[in-house]
Amino acid sequence: MQVHPARVRLLSPHPPGNGPVVLWLSRDQRVADNWALDYAAERAKETGTPLVAVFCLVPDFPEASARHYRFMLAGLAETETELRARFIPLRLLIGDPAVTMPAFLKAIAAGCCVTDFDPLRPKRAWKHAVARAFPRALTEVDAHNVVPCFTVSAKREYAAASLRPKLLRLLPEFLEPFPEPPLFPAGNLAGWAPVDWAATAAVAGTDQAVPPVSAPRPGSAAGLARLRRFIEDKLPDYAARRNDPNADATSGLSPFFHFGQLAPQRAALAALAAKVHAPAGADAFLEELIVRRELADNYCHYEPGYDTFAALPAWARKTLTAHAGDTRPYLYAQKELEAAATHSPLWNAAQRQLVREGRLHGYMRMYWAKKILEWSASPEAALATALHLNDRYALDGRDPNGVAGVLWSVGGLHDRPWANRPVFGQVRYMNARGCRRKFDVDAYIARYPA
């Protein structure tokens, strides 16, 4: 089974050479259900050359802490074990990928390099640097989205309503079963020693101010197990219970998607197969998994300033600017918000959940971000604070979904104008009374005491 050509695009004008094929793992850090690995294996087998996988570890990645590195490195150790079982070596490079990748490709006289798709600026800058320095083909494969981001649309879509019909039209073509992971001759491992993960852990995640969390357990096996439990136990009631943060009704899969330990397409196939037994739950989950998640990728891919006030819709910028001088009922510095030191027990509980568990229920994340807007000196400051706290503490931070979620909550991204009110202007408003109509607020607050 060949990788669909629409999942693939060239990032450099250079032709491939005769040397080894290098798979540069980045966003999608898994063996099974990985279109980038499948494509790299196709190239290696066609040319009769070795296949080598590489991961570039950046010890001081912005906003990343021991919490993120521990989850990622544990998953990568599992990935290496699975790769070596299929006689594919994994080489770990430490440092700036713009420097380490070209040097490695030159050292082994690589014939081509295959990598996975990521719409965020740091990864795009690395690829641009490698494309300039590497005189052979650099190819990108979208192994993250069900419908490739650069195929479904050639522009920034302004709402789910405009992207949804494009996705639905292409889903029958792209929502296909995965092949078995590639298998190489044992000689493909010759000369490649296993990674020393204990030594690696000592140079990454030195920011211990945000400690690791005990759950969820990282890795592809844990991600697949969590997916199975969600489909069997929670999907039937998902549509009715997903907005209750006390119900434990959500999938909990976002960290596995973020670190590429689980393919969103695998989750989509599982939900689609269960639709006959849980139609409402499957439809609600697939809308979030495919339409909303891929809308976030579309936004970050086609909007260079995706995390700035200037990227908000014109109506939102206008209304927020008009109300920028409104008196705030409370005004908190970023450190006060980080310490959950506000007047609101509900907001403080949400911030404590984020800090302690590395996650925040989707409904609570909306409330949490909107209150940051209400209690910040300006909408620009609110965006910066919400993005910083989300990226620093959430296991699924530093992700297009998080960016789009914050900008939706604070600045009306992918939304429409609502009734005009102080501070918010026409941006959708939320308050604690509305939360009380949705769920047992007191029970939620009791779970996260000071």
SEMAR-242681 format. One record per residue (C-alpha): residue number from 1; residue in three letters; chain; y negated, z, x negated. Coordinates in steps of 0.02 Angstrom, whole numbers, plus 32768, in hexadecimal, padded with zeros to 4 digits. Layout:
# residues N
REC  resi  resn  chain    py    pz    px
REC   NUM   Ala      A     Y     Z     X
...
# end
This chain:
# residues 450
REC  resi  resn  chain    py    pz    px
REC     1   Met      A  8000  8000  8000
REC     2   Gln      A  7F5F  7FC5  7FB0
REC     3   Val      A  7EBA  8021  7FBD
REC     4   His      A  7E46  7FCE  803B
REC     5   Pro      A  7DC9  7F66  7FD5
REC     6   Ala      A  7D38  7FA6  8041
REC     7   Arg      A  7D57  8054  7FF8
REC     8   Val      A  7D2E  8012  7F4B
REC     9   Arg      A  7C8D  7FDA  7EF6
REC    10   Leu      A  7C5A  7FB3  7E43
REC    11   Leu      A  7BD5  8020  7DF2
REC    12   Ser      A  7BC1  7FB6  7D55
REC    13   Pro      A  7BC0  7EFB  7D31
REC    14   His      A  7C3E  7F06  7CA4
REC    15   Pro      A  7CEE  7EBE  7CAD
REC    16   Pro      A  7D88  7F2A  7C94
REC    17   Gly      A  7DDD  7F2F  7BEA
REC    18   Asn      A  7E90  7F44  7BB1
REC    19   Gly      A  7E8F  7FFE  7B8C
REC    20   Pro      A  7EC6  8093  7BF5
REC    21   Val      A  7E88  80AB  7CA7
REC    22   Val      A  7E25  814D  7CB8
REC    23   Leu      A  7E19  81A7  7D5F
REC    24   Trp      A  7D7B  8212  7D5D
REC    25   Leu      A  7D9F  8298  7DDE
REC    26   Ser      A  7D01  82E7  7E22
REC    27   Arg      A  7CE8  8302  7EDC
REC    28   Asp      A  7D9E  82E6  7F0B
REC    29   Gln      A  7E06  835C  7EA1
REC    30   Arg      A  7EB4  833E  7EE7
REC    31   Val      A  7F4F  82D4  7ECE
REC    32   Ala      A  7F8D  82B1  7F7E
REC    33   Asp      A  7F23  824A  7FF6
REC    34   Asn      A  7EAC  8210  7F6D
REC    35   Trp      A  7E75  815A  7F7C
REC    36   Ala      A  7E1F  8162  7ED1
REC    37   Leu      A  7EC1  8197  7E7C
REC    38   Asp      A  7F21  8112  7EDC
REC    39   Tyr      A  7EA6  808B  7EA7
REC    40   Ala      A  7EA8  80C2  7DF0
REC    41   Ala      A  7F67  80C0  7DF3
REC    42   Glu      A  7F65  800F  7E3A
REC    43   Arg      A  7EF6  7FD5  7DAA
REC    44   Ala      A  7F63  802A  7D27
REC    45   Lys      A  8005  7FE2  7D6B
REC    46   Glu      A  7FBB  7F34  7D7D
REC    47   Thr      A  7F83  7F33  7CC7
REC    48   Gly      A  8016  7F95  7C81
REC    49   Thr      A  7FA1  8017  7C34
REC    50   Pro      A  7FA6  80D5  7C36
REC    51   Leu      A  7F4C  813C  7CBA
REC    52   Val      A  7EEB  81D8  7C87
REC    53   Ala      A  7E90  824D  7CFE
REC    54   Val      A  7DF2  82A7  7CC4
REC    55   Phe      A  7D89  8332  7D0C
REC    56   Cys      A  7CDE  835F  7CC5
REC    57   Leu      A  7CB6  8418  7CD0
REC    58   Val      A  7BFD  8442  7CCE
REC    59   Pro      A  7BF1  84FD  7CA5
REC    60   Asp      A  7B40  8512  7CE8
REC    61   Phe      A  7B3F  84A4  7D83
REC    62   Pro      A  7AA6  84D0  7DEF
REC    63   Glu      A  7AC6  855F  7E6B
REC    64   Ala      A  7B7F  8569  7E3A
REC    65   Ser      A  7BC3  8617  7E14
REC    66   Ala      A  7C67  866E  7DEF
REC    67   Arg      A  7C8E  865E  7EA9
REC    68   His      A  7C8B  85A0  7EA2
REC    69   Tyr      A  7CD8  8589  7DF7
REC    70   Arg      A  7D6C  85F9  7E1C
REC    71   Phe      A  7D96  859B  7EBB
REC    72   Met      A  7D82  84F3  7E66
REC    73   Leu      A  7DE1  851B  7DC6
REC    74   Ala      A  7E75  8565  7E25
REC    75   Gly      A  7E7F  84C5  7E8A
REC    76   Leu      A  7E72  845A  7DEE
REC    77   Ala      A  7EFF  84B9  7D9A
REC    78   Glu      A  7F6D  8490  7E30
REC    79   Thr      A  7F33  83DB  7E29
REC    80   Glu      A  7F64  83CE  7D71
REC    81   Thr      A  8012  8410  7D99
REC    82   Glu      A  8027  838E  7E20
REC    83   Leu      A  7FE4  8303  7DB0
REC    84   Arg      A  805A  832F  7D22
REC    85   Ala      A  80EC  8332  7D9B
REC    86   Arg      A  80C2  8279  7DB5
REC    87   Phe      A  80AB  825F  7CF9
REC    88   Ile      A  7FEE  824E  7D01
REC    89   Pro      A  7F8C  82B7  7C81
REC    90   Leu      A  7EEB  8312  7CAA
REC    91   Arg      A  7E68  8325  7C22
REC    92   Leu      A  7DDF  83A7  7C3A
REC    93   Leu      A  7D34  8382  7BEE
REC    94   Ile      A  7CB1  840B  7BE3
REC    95   Gly      A  7BF8  83E3  7BE4
REC    96   Asp      A  7B80  8362  7C2B
REC    97   Pro      A  7BE8  82D2  7C72
REC    98   Ala      A  7B5D  8258  7C42
REC    99   Val      A  7B8D  8280  7B8E
REC   100   Thr      A  7C43  82B6  7B92
REC   101   Met      A  7C87  8228  7BFE
REC   102   Pro      A  7C44  8196  7B97
REC   103   Ala      A  7C80  81EB  7AF8
REC   104   Phe      A  7D2F  8204  7B40
REC   105   Leu      A  7D3A  8153  7B83
REC   106   Lys      A  7D09  810F  7AD9
REC   107   Ala      A  7D83  8182  7A7D
REC   108   Ile      A  7E1A  8142  7ADD
REC   109   Ala      A  7DDA  808D  7AEA
REC   110   Ala      A  7DE4  8094  7BA8
REC   111   Gly      A  7DF5  7FEF  7C03
REC   112   Cys      A  7DA1  802C  7CA1
REC   113   Cys      A  7D6B  80CB  7CF9
REC   114   Val      A  7D87  80F4  7DB1
REC   115   Thr      A  7D2B  8182  7E06
REC   116   Asp      A  7D11  81C7  7EB5
REC   117   Phe      A  7C78  81BC  7F26
REC   118   Asp      A  7BF3  8243  7F32
REC   119   Pro      A  7B47  8228  7F7E
REC   120   Leu      A  7AEF  82BA  7F29
REC   121   Arg      A  7A72  82A1  7E9B
REC   122   Pro      A  7ACC  82FA  7E0B
REC   123   Lys      A  7B6C  8295  7E1C
REC   124   Arg      A  7B0C  81F2  7E35
REC   125   Ala      A  7AA6  8214  7D98
REC   126   Trp      A  7B46  8232  7D34
REC   127   Lys      A  7B91  818E  7D71
REC   128   His      A  7AF2  812F  7D4A
REC   129   Ala      A  7AF6  8172  7C97
REC   130   Val      A  7BAE  8146  7C81
REC   131   Ala      A  7B93  8097  7CC8
REC   132   Arg      A  7B0B  8079  7C46
REC   133   Ala      A  7B6F  80BD  7BB3
REC   134   Phe      A  7C1E  807C  7BDB
REC   135   Pro      A  7C34  7FC1  7BB6
REC   136   Arg      A  7CC5  7FB0  7C30
REC   137   Ala      A  7CD7  7FB5  7CED
REC   138   Leu      A  7CA4  8054  7D48
REC   139   Thr      A  7CE6  8053  7DFA
REC   140   Glu      A  7CC5  80CB  7E89
REC   141   Val      A  7D3F  80EE  7F17
REC   142   Asp      A  7D0D  814D  7FB3
REC   143   Ala      A  7DA0  81C4  7FC0
REC   144   His      A  7D3E  8243  8027
REC   145   Asn      A  7D07  81EC  80C6
REC   146   Val      A  7D7E  81A2  8145
REC   147   Val      A  7D0F  8107  8151
REC   148   Pro      A  7CBD  80E6  80A8
REC   149   Cys      A  7C08  811D  80A8
REC   150   Phe      A  7BC7  807E  8057
REC   151   Thr      A  7C2D  8013  80D0
REC   152   Val      A  7C0A  8061  8179
REC   153   Ser      A  7B4D  804B  816B
REC   154   Ala      A  7AD1  7FFF  80F2
REC   155   Lys      A  7A43  8074  8124
REC   156   Arg      A  7A17  8127  814F
REC   157   Glu      A  7A4E  814C  8201
REC   158   Tyr      A  79D6  81BB  8261
REC   159   Ala      A  7A51  820E  82D8
REC   160   Ala      A  7B09  821D  8300
REC   161   Ala      A  7AEA  81A8  8393
REC   162   Ser      A  7AC4  8118  831D
REC   163   Leu      A  7B51  8138  82A1
REC   164   Arg      A  7BD9  8162  831F
REC   165   Pro      A  7BF5  80B2  8366
REC   166   Lys      A  7BFE  806A  82B6
REC   167   Leu      A  7C81  80EA  8284
REC   168   Leu      A  7CE6  80D4  8323
REC   169   Arg      A  7CEA  8019  830B
REC   170   Leu      A  7D33  802B  825B
REC   171   Leu      A  7DA6  80C1  8274
REC   172   Pro      A  7E3F  805A  82A7
REC   173   Glu      A  7E30  7FFD  8202
REC   174   Phe      A  7E15  8094  8191
REC   175   Leu      A  7E6B  8128  81E5
REC   176   Glu      A  7F12  80F7  8197
REC   177   Pro      A  7FA3  815B  8151
REC   178   Phe      A  7FA0  8185  8098
REC   179   Pro      A  8021  8143  801E
REC   180   Glu      A  8088  81B6  7FB1
REC   181   Pro      A  802B  81E9  7F12
REC   182   Pro      A  804D  8174  7E7E
REC   183   Leu      A  80D8  8197  7E03
REC   184   Phe      A  80D4  815E  7D4E
REC   185   Pro      A  8157  8157  7CC3
REC   186   Ala      A  816B  81F8  7C61
REC   187   Gly      A  811F  81A3  7BC9
REC   188   Asn      A  8076  81A2  7C1E
REC   189   Leu      A  8067  825B  7BF1
REC   190   Ala      A  8089  823F  7B38
REC   191   Gly      A  8006  8290  7ACA
REC   192   Trp      A  7FAD  82EC  7B56
REC   193   Ala      A  7FBE  83AA  7B53
REC   194   Pro      A  7FA3  8414  7BEF
REC   195   Val      A  7EF8  8460  7C0D
REC   196   Asp      A  7EDC  8514  7BD3
REC   197   Trp      A  7E95  8556  7C76
REC   198   Ala      A  7E80  8608  7C36
REC   199   Ala      A  7E0B  85CC  7BAE
REC   200   Thr      A  7DB0  855E  7C2A
REC   201   Ala      A  7D8C  85EE  7CA0
REC   202   Ala      A  7D32  8649  7C13
REC   203   Val      A  7CAB  85C3  7C04
REC   204   Ala      A  7C8D  85A4  7CBE
REC   205   Gly      A  7C45  860E  7D46
REC   206   Thr      A  7BEE  8689  7CD3
REC   207   Asp      A  7B75  86B3  7D62
REC   208   Gln      A  7BD3  874B  7DA2
REC   209   Ala      A  7B47  877E  7E19
REC   210   Val      A  7BA5  871F  7EA1
REC   211   Pro      A  7C59  8759  7E8D
REC   212   Pro      A  7CF3  86FA  7EC8
REC   213   Val      A  7D35  8718  7F78
REC   214   Ser      A  7DE7  874A  7FA2
REC   215   Ala      A  7DFC  86C8  802A
REC   216   Pro      A  7E20  863D  8042
REC   217   Arg      A  7EA1  861C  7FBC
REC   218   Pro      A  7E6E  857D  7F5E
REC   219   Gly      A  7ED1  84DE  7F3F
REC   220   Ser      A  7F1A  844A  7F9A
REC   221   Ala      A  7FB6  84A7  7FD4
REC   222   Ala      A  7F4B  8530  8022
REC   223   Gly      A  7EDA  84AE  8072
REC   224   Leu      A  7F6D  8454  80C2
REC   225   Ala      A  7FB5  84F9  80FF
REC   226   Arg      A  7F0F  8529  814D
REC   227   Leu      A  7F04  847E  81A0
REC   228   Arg      A  7FB2  8493  81EC
REC   229   Arg      A  7F86  8540  8230
REC   230   Phe      A  7EE5  84FF  827A
REC   231   Ile      A  7F39  846D  82D1
REC   232   Glu      A  7FC6  84D9  8316
REC   233   Asp      A  7F68  8578  8344
REC   234   Lys      A  7EB0  8550  835E
REC   235   Leu      A  7E97  849A  838C
REC   236   Pro      A  7EC8  84AF  8445
REC   237   Asp      A  7E38  852B  8460
REC   238   Tyr      A  7DC1  84E4  83DE
REC   239   Ala      A  7D47  8490  8456
REC   240   Ala      A  7D33  852D  84BE
REC   241   Arg      A  7D2D  85B0  8434
REC   242   Arg      A  7CE2  855D  839A
REC   243   Asn      A  7C31  85A0  83B7
REC   244   Asp      A  7C69  8656  83BD
REC   245   Pro      A  7C5F  86A0  830D
REC   246   Asn      A  7CCF  8730  8343
REC   247   Ala      A  7D5C  86C0  8380
REC   248   Asp      A  7DA1  8681  82D8
REC   249   Ala      A  7DB1  85D7  832C
REC   250   Thr      A  7D6F  8564  82A2
REC   251   Ser      A  7DDA  8506  8225
REC   252   Gly      A  7D9A  8559  8185
REC   253   Leu      A  7DB9  84B5  812A
REC   254   Ser      A  7D0A  8493  80E6
REC   255   Pro      A  7D28  84E0  8037
REC   256   Phe      A  7DC3  8475  8023
REC   257   Phe      A  7D62  83D9  8057
REC   258   His      A  7CD1  8406  7FE5
REC   259   Phe      A  7D3D  8419  7F49
REC   260   Gly      A  7DA8  8385  7F78
REC   261   Gln      A  7E47  83EC  7F86
REC   262   Leu      A  7E69  83A5  8034
REC   263   Ala      A  7E41  82F7  8073
REC   264   Pro      A  7DD9  82F4  8113
REC   265   Gln      A  7E41  825D  8145
REC   266   Arg      A  7EE0  82C7  813D
REC   267   Ala      A  7E8E  8342  81B7
REC   268   Ala      A  7E58  82B2  8227
REC   269   Leu      A  7F08  826B  822D
REC   270   Ala      A  7F4E  8317  8258
REC   271   Ala      A  7ECE  8332  82E4
REC   272   Leu      A  7EED  8284  8329
REC   273   Ala      A  7FA8  82A3  832D
REC   274   Ala      A  7F8A  8347  838C
REC   275   Lys      A  7F13  82F9  840A
REC   276   Val      A  7F9B  82E2  848C
REC   277   His      A  7FB1  83A0  8494
REC   278   Ala      A  7EFB  83D3  8476
REC   279   Pro      A  7E89  8345  84AE
REC   280   Ala      A  7DE7  83A7  84BE
REC   281   Gly      A  7DFF  8405  841C
REC   282   Ala      A  7E30  8369  83BC
REC   283   Asp      A  7D99  8308  83FC
REC   284   Ala      A  7D20  8395  83CF
REC   285   Phe      A  7D6D  83AB  8322
REC   286   Leu      A  7D70  82F0  82FC
REC   287   Glu      A  7CB9  82E0  832E
REC   288   Glu      A  7C89  8364  82AE
REC   289   Leu      A  7D06  832D  8229
REC   290   Ile      A  7CDD  8274  822D
REC   291   Val      A  7C39  8250  8285
REC   292   Arg      A  7BD2  82E7  8252
REC   293   Arg      A  7C1A  82F9  81A4
REC   294   Glu      A  7C0A  8241  817B
REC   295   Leu      A  7B5A  823F  81C4
REC   296   Ala      A  7B2D  82C1  813F
REC   297   Asp      A  7B73  8252  80B6
REC   298   Asn      A  7B13  81BD  80FC
REC   299   Tyr      A  7A72  8222  80FA
REC   300   Cys      A  7A85  825F  8047
REC   301   His      A  7ABE  81B5  8009
REC   302   Tyr      A  7A2B  8153  804F
REC   303   Glu      A  79A2  81D9  8041
REC   304   Pro      A  7972  81FC  7F8B
REC   305   Gly      A  790E  8297  7FB9
REC   306   Tyr      A  7992  82DA  802E
REC   307   Asp      A  7968  8391  800F
REC   308   Thr      A  78AB  8386  8025
REC   309   Phe      A  782E  8399  80B3
REC   310   Ala      A  77FA  82E2  809A
REC   311   Ala      A  78A8  82A9  80D1
REC   312   Leu      A  7899  82F5  817F
REC   313   Pro      A  787A  8283  8215
REC   314   Ala      A  77C3  8255  822E
REC   315   Trp      A  77B7  82B5  82D3
REC   316   Ala      A  77FC  8352  827F
REC   317   Arg      A  7786  8349  81EA
REC   318   Lys      A  76F4  8330  8261
REC   319   Thr      A  771E  83C2  82D3
REC   320   Leu      A  774B  843B  8247
REC   321   Thr      A  76AC  840F  81E9
REC   322   Ala      A  7645  842A  8286
REC   323   His      A  7690  84D9  8298
REC   324   Ala      A  7693  8506  81DF
REC   325   Gly      A  75FE  8579  81F6
REC   326   Asp      A  7647  85D7  828A
REC   327   Thr      A  7656  8693  8278
REC   328   Arg      A  7708  86C5  824E
REC   329   Pro      A  774C  875D  82AB
REC   330   Tyr      A  779B  8795  8205
REC   331   Leu      A  778A  8753  8155
REC   332   Tyr      A  7812  8771  80D3
REC   333   Ala      A  7820  8742  801D
REC   334   Gln      A  78BD  86E8  7FE3
REC   335   Lys      A  78FF  8786  7F8E
REC   336   Glu      A  78EE  87E9  802F
REC   337   Leu      A  7950  8766  808D
REC   338   Glu      A  79D3  875E  8005
REC   339   Ala      A  79E8  881B  8011
REC   340   Ala      A  79F9  8814  80D0
REC   341   Ala      A  7960  8884  80DD
REC   342   Thr      A  7911  8844  817E
REC   343   His      A  78EB  889A  8223
REC   344   Ser      A  7978  8839  827A
REC   345   Pro      A  7A27  8888  827A
REC   346   Leu      A  7A72  87E2  82B1
REC   347   Trp      A  7A22  877C  8227
REC   348   Asn      A  7A4C  8800  81A5
REC   349   Ala      A  7B02  87FC  81DD
REC   350   Ala      A  7B07  873F  81C7
REC   351   Gln      A  7ABD  874B  8118
REC   352   Arg      A  7B3A  87D3  80EA
REC   353   Gln      A  7BC9  8766  8126
REC   354   Leu      A  7B8A  86D8  80B9
REC   355   Val      A  7B79  8748  8020
REC   356   Arg      A  7C1D  87A7  8037
REC   357   Glu      A  7C91  871F  8077
REC   358   Gly      A  7C44  867F  8034
REC   359   Arg      A  7C3D  8635  80E1
REC   360   Leu      A  7BD3  8635  817C
REC   361   His      A  7C0C  85FF  8229
REC   362   Gly      A  7BBB  855A  825C
REC   363   Tyr      A  7B60  85A1  82F2
REC   364   Met      A  7B21  8634  828D
REC   365   Arg      A  7AE9  85C1  8201
REC   366   Met      A  7A75  8569  827C
REC   367   Tyr      A  7A2B  860E  82B8
REC   368   Trp      A  7A20  864E  8205
REC   369   Ala      A  79C1  85B4  81C6
REC   370   Lys      A  794B  85AC  825B
REC   371   Lys      A  7917  8661  8242
REC   372   Ile      A  78F2  8639  818B
REC   373   Leu      A  7878  85B6  81CC
REC   374   Glu      A  782A  8635  8243
REC   375   Trp      A  7815  86B8  81BA
REC   376   Ser      A  77DD  864B  8128
REC   377   Ala      A  772B  8621  80F3
REC   378   Ser      A  7746  8566  810B
REC   379   Pro      A  77CF  84EC  8140
REC   380   Glu      A  77DD  84B2  808B
REC   381   Ala      A  77FE  8564  8053
REC   382   Ala      A  787D  857B  80DF
REC   383   Leu      A  78DE  84E0  80A8
REC   384   Ala      A  78E1  8519  7FF3
REC   385   Thr      A  791B  85C8  8022
REC   386   Ala      A  79A2  8592  809C
REC   387   Leu      A  79E8  8510  8024
REC   388   His      A  79E7  858C  7F93
REC   389   Leu      A  7A41  8616  7FF4
REC   390   Asn      A  7AC0  859D  803F
REC   391   Asp      A  7AE6  854A  7F98
REC   392   Arg      A  7AEE  85EC  7F36
REC   393   Tyr      A  7B61  864E  7FA8
REC   394   Ala      A  7BC5  85D5  8015
REC   395   Leu      A  7C68  8593  7FCF
REC   396   Asp      A  7C3D  84EE  8022
REC   397   Gly      A  7B89  84EF  7FE0
REC   398   Arg      A  7B3C  8462  7F7A
REC   399   Asp      A  7B86  83E8  7FF6
REC   400   Pro      A  7B3D  835D  8065
REC   401   Asn      A  7B76  83BF  80FE
REC   402   Gly      A  7B13  8457  80C7
REC   403   Val      A  7A79  83F0  809F
REC   404   Ala      A  7A7D  8398  8147
REC   405   Gly      A  7AA1  843B  81A3
REC   406   Val      A  7A0C  8493  8156
REC   407   Leu      A  7996  8401  8174
REC   408   Trp      A  79D4  83F1  8227
REC   409   Ser      A  79B4  84A9  8248
REC   410   Val      A  790E  84B9  81EF
REC   411   Gly      A  78C7  840A  8204
REC   412   Gly      A  7918  83AE  8294
REC   413   Leu      A  797D  8334  822B
REC   414   His      A  79F0  82CC  829A
REC   415   Asp      A  79A5  8326  8331
REC   416   Arg      A  791D  8301  83B1
REC   417   Pro      A  7878  8357  83E2
REC   418   Trp      A  7885  83EE  8455
REC   419   Ala      A  7806  845B  84B0
REC   420   Asn      A  776F  8488  8447
REC   421   Arg      A  7760  853D  840A
REC   422   Pro      A  770C  859E  837D
REC   423   Val      A  774A  8585  82CA
REC   424   Phe      A  77D9  8511  8300
REC   425   Gly      A  776D  8490  8356
REC   426   Gln      A  77E9  841B  83A9
REC   427   Val      A  787C  8448  8338
REC   428   Arg      A  790D  8494  839B
REC   429   Tyr      A  78FC  8550  83AE
REC   430   Met      A  797F  85DA  83AB
REC   431   Asn      A  7972  8695  83C2
REC   432   Ala      A  79E0  8730  83CF
REC   433   Arg      A  79DD  872E  848D
REC   434   Gly      A  7A2C  8682  848C
REC   435   Cys      A  7AB2  86C2  8415
REC   436   Arg      A  7AD9  8750  848D
REC   437   Arg      A  7AFC  86D1  8515
REC   438   Lys      A  7B7A  867C  84A1
REC   439   Phe      A  7BDB  870C  8455
REC   440   Asp      A  7BE6  87C9  843B
REC   441   Val      A  7B55  87E2  83C3
REC   442   Asp      A  7B74  889C  83AC
REC   443   Ala      A  7C28  887E  8379
REC   444   Tyr      A  7BF0  87FF  82F8
REC   445   Ile      A  7B6D  8875  82B1
REC   446   Ala      A  7BEE  8901  82A5
REC   447   Arg      A  7C5C  8895  8236
REC   448   Tyr      A  7BD6  888B  81AF
REC   449   Pro      A  7B83  8936  819B
REC   450   Ala      A  7B05  8958  8111
# end
